[in-house]
Amino acid sequence: MPEGDTIHYAANRMRPLLEGRVPEAIRTPHARHRLDRWPERLGGRSVSSVDAYGKHLFLRFEGELTLHSHLRMTGSWGVYADGRRWRRSPGRAWLILRAPGHDVVQFDGPVLELLTESRTRFDQRLAALGPDVLAPEFDAERYLRRLREDDPTGVGDALLDQRTVAGIGNLWKAEACWQARLDPWRPLRQLSDVEALDLIDRVRPLMQESAVTGSQNRHKHVYDRAGMPCHRCGGRIRARGQGEDNRTTFWCPACQG
C-alpha cells in the first residue's frame, strides 16, 4: 500500500503543474466514473490547492469541490511529461488531468470521489484520522492521546492505526521500530511517552526525505529483508504476521529486544 510519503511525493509533483491553473482537460475513462460528469462539473475551474494528509490526497477546485483519493493497496498516481511512456496501461487509468506538457494520472484507485468542501470537512472517515506524520508541525499531544486510547497487541499495531497517526504503513512501521531499537510486539502499555515520541522523531525525517525524492530504498534496513543480516548488528532479520490483518512485520530480534 502506498504510504504517506508516497502520497506527499505525488502531491509535490502535481502542485506546480495544477495549483492555480485550470486543467486543460479532464478525462474519466474508467467505466466506474464515466457517468459522474466530472469533466463537465469541474471544467473551467482552477485547482486552488493540492493537499496530502496521511495516505489521502485532495485536489481542491474553486467552487468548493474536492477530488478525494485514497489508493489503498492497488492504486497509484503518475505525472508524465509528453512523450513519456506511462508505467501502467492506459486502460487502467481512472482519472486524467491534462496540464501544460504533462498528464497527471490516477490508476486503479479504489477510492476516488468528488466531494463538496463541506462534506470533506465533516466526513467521519477523515475526521477520525490521527495527526499527519508529515505535517510541517507534528501534533505530538494529539498523537499521545490517541495512542493511549488504542489497545493493540503491540507497538507495531499502534503505528499502523491511522486513527493514532496518519501516514505510516507497513514499511515505515518496521523501519521506525528498527531505528528506535524497539520490538514491534512490545505491549503498548510498556511504552513510555518518551519512547513513543522517539519513534516519530526518528521516522519523520526519513519519510520527509522520501516525500521529496520519491525513493525509500536507502532507508530499508529490515523491510522485505527476512533472513538477511541486520545492517546494525549482523543478526538475522525475521518476518512474521502481526495483528488482526496479519500484516508481515520485519525486525531484528538481536538488536530490537
Beta strands, then each sheet from edge to edge (+ up, - down):
strand 1: 25-27
strand 2: 47-53
strand 3: 56-61
strand 4: 65-70
strand 5: 76-81
strand 6: 93-99
strand 7: 102-107
strand 8: 111-116
strand 9: 238-242
strand 10: 247-251
sheet 1: 1+ 6- 7+ 5-
sheet 2: 2+ 3- 4+ 8-
sheet 3: 9+ 10-
end
